[in-house]
Amino acid sequence: MPYRRNIGGSSRAAADAWLRTRVTTSARTPRARLLARHYHPYRGLVENRIAARIAGGERVLHLSVHSFTPWWHGERRNGDLGLLYDPARPDEQQLCRAWQGALASGRVSWVVRRNFPYRGTSDGLVVALRRRFAAARYLGNELEFNQGTLAAPGRARRLLADLARTLPA
């Protein structure tokens, strides 16, 4: 079994094989204990905080941040950043379109793609939260950073600064 860069993915569904790595299959820590110690507390915390804000009358923008490998099965992935959304949720889509446009007008030419390198509807925490919360109260968007871009400290700082400067209101 190949190595993975992480032991678990707390954004994935618990039933996913996210713990099946050489580290966890040979470890003495049972899957149930890893789920109880790391997975469930994180997901519960995020879900409870979002629920509290929505119950208080707020509209929540949840940005879930991840990274992707620049090469996949021998092919280069062309993009510095992916902005993920559910096409069935117009406000999420509009946010990503506006953000992509704002980033394109900056000093640096970032390669920003929508629903890349994954679909914004793939299994994950954001998708689970969309099932729980109405689109009028919850926007669940994901940022997927190219690990190659993040590996260059200067580029990573510029990209993060540009993201903060251009986040649509």
N, C-alpha and C positions, 0 to 999 in steps of 0.2 A: 504494500500500500504506500503511495507517495506521501511525502510530508506536506503538511499545509502550513501556511504562514501564521495561523492562529489555532488555538485549541478549540475555541467555540465562537459561534456567531450569535450574539444575543439578539440580533435583529431577525433571525430566522425562527421558524416554528420549532417548538421543542421536539416534535416528531422527526424533524430533519436529521440527517446523519452528521450533524455539525460536530459531534464529539468523536467521530471515528477517525482518529489519527493514530500514528504509532505512539504518541505521547499518552493518549488516553486509553488505548486498547491494552497497552502493557502496564499502565499505572495501576496502583492499588486503590485509587480513589474511584468508587463506583459512579456510574453515570448519574444515578439519582442524587448523589451527594453533590456532584458538580452542578447539576441543575438547581438544586436547592440553595447552594451557597452563592452562585453567581448569576445564573440565568433568570430565575424567577424574581429575585430582589430587584434587579435592574429593570426588568420589564414592568414590574408592579409599581416601582417608583415613578417611572415615566408616565405610565397610564394614570396613576392617581393624581399626579401634578397637573396633567392636562385636564382630567375630569374636574378637578377643583376649580381651575380657571374658567372652564366652560360653565360650570354650575354657578360661578360668580358673574356670569353674563359676558365674559370676554370671548373674543374670537381668537383662536390659537393658530399661529404659524409654527409648525414643528419641522425643523430642519434636521434630518438624520444624516450624519456624515460618515462616509465610508471611503475606501480606496480600492483601486483595481490595478492589476499587473499590466504593464505596458505591452507585454507580449502574451498571446494566448494561442496555444497549439501552433507555434511557429509563425504566427501572423502578428504584425505590429498593429496595435490599437491606436487609431488616429484620433487623439483628443487629449486635451489637458484636463478637462472637467466635463462631467456629465451632470445634467440637471434632470432629475427624474420626477415624474408626476403621473397622475391617472388622467388619461384623455377624457374620461367621462366626468371629470370635475373641472369645469371651465376656469374657476379661479386659480387652481393649481397650474393649469396650462398657461394662463395669462401671466402669472408670476414668472414662470420660466422663460416665456417669450420675451417679456420686458427685461428680465435680468440678462438674458443672452444678448439682447440688443445693446444694453448699457455697457456690457463688457466688451462688445465689438467696437464701441466708439472710443475706447481708451487708448492710452499710449502703447500698450503692449497688445500684440495680436494673439490673444488666447484662442485656442481651438476649443470652443464650447459647443457641445452637442446635447440635444434634448433626447431623453430616454435612451441614453448610451452610458456605459456599455450593456446596460440591462434595461428591461422595460420597467416603467414605473409602477406596474401592477404585479410584479413578481413577488412571491411570498416574502413576508417580512413584517417587522413590527409596525411600520407605517400602514401597510395594507390591513393589518388586524385592527388598527385604530380607526381606519376609515370605515370599517364595518360597524364600529361602535358609535362613532360620532358623525353627525350630519355635516355635509359639505359646507353649509352656511356657518358652522361653528368651528370646523377643524380643517386646516389645510396641511396636508402631509407631503412634504417635498423632501427629496434626498439629493445630497451632493456626493458625487463620485469623483474622487481625485485620482489622477494618474500618479502612480507611485514614482514614476520617472520624473515627473514635474516636482513632486515633493522632495525627491532626493537632492535636488539642487537648491540649497538654502536660499539663495538670492531670488530665484524664480518663485519658490514657495512663498516667501515673504511678500513679494509683489502680487502674487495671485490672491493671497489672503487679504491684503490691503485693498485690492481692486474689488473683491467680493463685498467687503464691508462698506466700501464707498458707494457701490452701485446697487445694493439691495433695495429693491423697489419698496416704497412706503405702503 
